[in-house]
Amino acid sequence: LVHDRPEPTQGEVGRLRGAILHKRMVRDWSDYFDGPRYAQRTDALAREMYEAGKRVGYPGLLLRPIGAFIKFYLLKGAFLDGAFGLMVAQKAAVSVQLKYARLWEMHESARRTADPLTPRRPTRNRP
């Protein structure tokens, strides 16, 4: 599973005495928008959706990222965080776009091959 779930503990469950600080900034922006962890996460989410039988068409590929941006920027109040909120909403839109593009690719690959979870690689024409 991609989403973390609380695990049952052996022992007492209590309240924290202090605040939990969420790591909001990263070393540099390339780490924020790129990298193997980001690609693995969107790929794993697409696999979960594929295995659950979900599909996406052209309207979903176009409208879902726009919806994600509106959801984060306006409805969840990311605009209150200024430029950082804009970038978070943009990253949410890109993540949704990549996730659904990968899901679409899996269905296209399944239509053409026996193994839909293996991404297609571009082929180069060699002389």
C-alpha positions in Angstrom: 0.0 0.0 0.0 1.1 3.5 -0.7 -0.7 5.4 2.1 0.8 5.0 5.5 -1.6 3.5 8.1 -1.3 3.6 11.8 -0.1 0.3 13.2 -1.5 -1.2 16.4 0.9 -0.9 19.3 1.8 -3.0 22.2 1.4 -0.7 25.1 -0.1 2.5 26.1 -1.4 5.1 23.7 -1.2 8.7 24.9 -1.0 12.3 23.9 2.1 14.2 22.8 3.2 17.0 25.0 4.6 19.1 22.2 4.0 19.9 18.6 5.0 17.8 15.6 7.0 19.9 13.1 6.3 18.9 9.6 9.3 19.2 7.2 8.0 22.0 5.0 11.1 22.9 3.1 13.6 20.7 1.3 17.3 21.1 0.4 16.5 22.5 -3.0 13.6 22.7 -5.4 14.8 19.8 -7.6 14.4 17.5 -4.6 10.8 18.9 -4.2 9.6 18.3 -7.7 11.7 15.5 -9.0 13.5 12.4 -7.9 13.0 8.6 -7.5 10.8 8.8 -4.5 8.3 11.1 -6.3 8.2 8.8 -9.3 7.9 5.7 -7.2 4.9 7.2 -5.3 3.0 8.3 -8.4 3.7 4.9 -10.0 2.6 3.0 -6.9 -0.7 5.0 -6.7 -1.4 4.3 -10.4 -0.7 0.5 -9.8 -3.2 0.5 -6.9 -5.8 2.2 -9.1 -5.1 -0.2 -12.0 -5.4 -3.3 -9.7 -8.7 -1.9 -8.4 -10.0 -1.7 -11.9 -10.1 2.1 -12.3 -9.8 3.6 -15.7 -9.2 7.1 -17.1 -9.9 8.7 -20.5 -9.0 11.9 -22.2 -11.4 14.1 -20.2 -10.0 12.7 -16.9 -6.4 13.3 -18.1 -7.3 16.9 -18.8 -9.7 17.8 -15.9 -8.4 15.9 -12.9 -5.2 17.9 -12.6 -7.1 21.2 -12.9 -9.5 19.9 -10.2 -6.6 19.1 -7.9 -5.1 22.5 -8.4 -8.4 24.2 -7.5 -9.0 21.9 -4.6 -5.6 22.6 -3.0 -5.2 26.3 -4.0 -8.7 27.6 -3.3 -10.6 25.0 -1.2 -7.8 24.0 1.1 -6.5 27.6 1.4 -3.0 27.2 -0.1 -3.3 30.7 -1.5 -2.9 31.9 2.1 0.7 30.6 2.0 1.7 32.8 -0.9 4.2 31.5 -3.4 4.8 28.4 -1.4 1.0 27.6 -1.5 1.0 28.1 -5.2 3.8 25.6 -5.7 2.1 23.1 -3.4 -1.1 23.3 -5.4 0.9 23.1 -8.7 2.7 20.0 -7.4 -0.6 18.4 -6.5 -1.8 19.0 -10.0 1.3 17.5 -11.6 1.2 14.5 -9.2 -2.4 13.8 -10.3 -1.5 14.3 -13.9 1.4 11.8 -13.7 -0.7 9.3 -11.7 -3.5 9.3 -14.2 -1.1 9.3 -17.2 0.6 6.2 -15.8 -2.8 4.6 -15.2 -3.7 5.3 -18.8 -0.4 3.9 -20.0 -1.0 0.7 -18.0 -4.3 0.1 -19.7 -2.8 0.9 -23.1 0.0 -1.5 -22.4 -2.4 -4.2 -21.3 -4.3 -3.8 -24.6 -1.0 -4.4 -26.5 1.0 -6.8 -24.3 0.6 -9.4 -21.7 2.2 -7.4 -18.8 0.5 -4.0 -18.2 2.7 -3.1 -15.2 5.9 -2.9 -17.3 6.2 0.5 -18.8 6.7 0.8 -22.5 10.1 2.2 -23.4 10.5 4.4 -26.5 12.3 2.7 -29.3 14.9 4.4 -31.4 15.3 3.8 -35.0 18.8 2.6 -35.7 20.4 2.6 -39.1 
